[in-house]
Amino acid sequence: MRHWIQVLLFTLGFISPSAYADNQDNSISCEYDIISAPLNETHLKDLQKQAVMTSKSLCLGSLRITEDEVGELKLVISTFASLAKEGVLETFPDNKFNGVEAITEQWSKQLLNVGEDTDYVSKLAVNFNAGYVKSNGDIIKDQIRFELPPNHQNDFALEVTSAIHNECKKVDMADNCLDATKQLNAAIEPAFFSFKKALTGQNLAKHNRLVSAWQTYIDESRYQFPWEAIATARWHHEHFSGEKLVGPPPTQVILLHPTLVIEHVHNLEKGNRDDVSVAIEWVGMNWWKKGLGFSITSIYNDRADAKSVGTGITLHFDSTYSIGMVHRSHGANSIFVNVDLLDLFGDKKEKYKKYKKYF
């Protein structure tokens, strides 16, 4: 028995540390990429700093696996929207730029639809359109255009009159309305960069695979106590390092896992052979994708005709069913079975929540 325990522990140490590599290719960085999206000059510097922090938070919450996660995402986005609204009205006050407050309010409400449709998570587009002469000779004057994607139902434009032009010049660091719009966009746009990057282009397929992987993990992995999740996260520390979206751990550490088992000691007299016993799984590993796992286990049962404690091995199947054997002196060896009731009846999404804090 001792020889087999040594072999299993060696296997645990040799195989598991490299297992996280399977999921690395599907990770998505949520760090703000200042090279792809440089931070331009703006008079709203505090808002821009908040936008960069919001960018990471929105990205890291974008999997939306649980209702709690959706709620946290809404809190992050509503907090930023409130600050951004102040920035918009500071740059273009409604008493001078009529209609700005209404569309900004509409935008902040629209952002809260993040739980249902990510298309609504976008910046309020404020652009300067230079005037031009149409082919028929009509003159289109300079405009400041306010657009609210994706539906654009409340878009409107303000003609840049001399009065509007003078108001734009009151904005710090702005010589005209073009400068004013650029500075406002520079403060708001960063908030949505990482979120949009995670849900577009090649990352969209990765993002969908991550959501699917976590859903599979929720359904098929073994229930873990909080300290086991901590041990697993540390075991796979490279997998969970950095500001990035990642999939579930490829293996689960089993550590000090208490459970109840139905134990059968064949050498005892009839009537005393079968009983419910207390078990503690000291250490082990569960390859949840393969549906196989093991642990070094001790069982306690206060029997008069057998030693109370025995130690052996548990084998786990499909992360729910277990069978094992323990050794006791004087031939009182036993076999036991177990069904993980916590996995069958517990809140399965707790499995995801235990790991969300690590990315």
Steps between C-alpha positions, in 0.01 A plus 500: 500500500778744594672430165187588303450821698855604411436427132179705498665796673783489246245501218322794663821702514616412148184544296294778652724810489516488120130434452399866507663552157189362329303813585768764454433551128143599582591774747411860413701788643298772672792734550459837334713501184641850484672423169179402321296766676728788606371741761463840337504836674180600677385754754308217669806319636327345802224364279757353263676322791165361613431388144820296489411326827145444377636344181672222695202442730253473213724255318556279806124491565403432141446123536174569688472145632296587809236757587737642761758560230245680284407714800864589564542587133200732513640670811835562331343638186241714679770652722703598195192623312417734787849650493500514120169685498656770717792518258273535196299779661815674620624505141165569333261650759135446409407865539738579213483172309130417513419128502832377642362415845211296356718282275758455776228379736373263232854368455556432871172303519584308185830381646313308770379257231845338516347186650280442195686647203863607487430713192365764739838527671655775292606859530282800430648614170560874485658608171576819317387497136662765285271692266506461124325610182266249340499438125180705465664797668337462842730575792522257789646680799727359770318274745552325830326167466387292799439132418370220719576155356383239425152624409579869440137595567590807706791633293505872439734770373566859605606755244821673603393863511733773620342470846557123507855552376569740785361254753732229365797730550416521871596135536850467646765425235247549216525760223184389322218246504713234332747516790217484753350184348841333476571568866165361612545185293853458637354486851211262427620260229757309711224359723373271226826399334582172679134394516452547126834336424395190698174469306609573144725353232698189585435548869126443456553129430737479799247679719225257400731206576577640845131539584434145376798363696376653826148371439644152448709536814193601699314190378778240505763589761515385860369712786784671687517662839643855503847386613512251213423776250782708654738204473394438140550864404848495652583168336408656165638843587638557150157432354335760725777761488455839333203714411335267253195285439577132540317172499456266797795315655567179308536303823365539852708462814335286767607613847358420844165414343254357757223268389280211604537153348326166517767259620511121474742299721476141373685335792253620761196305611181536301300797618818695578653502154317797347483842658518873428849629575670837508775551243763766443677524166842631592637583159429405141421621153194490279534509121145620455513508119595132498254412772774342713662589829661357810579594857679366804218437747453409864175362641379511856240272656490415871445123478560272796647221288726697264749781510322835475723660235607360167690664215495427130404632159182641350433495126258757360287459187313776317578733792200358688543130576783355707626159603794424721686261722666555837739288701457418867705268718389148579342451157218748554549654154197654339355633179270799485286699262388859498269728301588870525171644624646851507552479125153356439306747715729799551513824302714396204582856402688533828772306320550796267466763772785345698739564211369834370711689755817364338447673164 
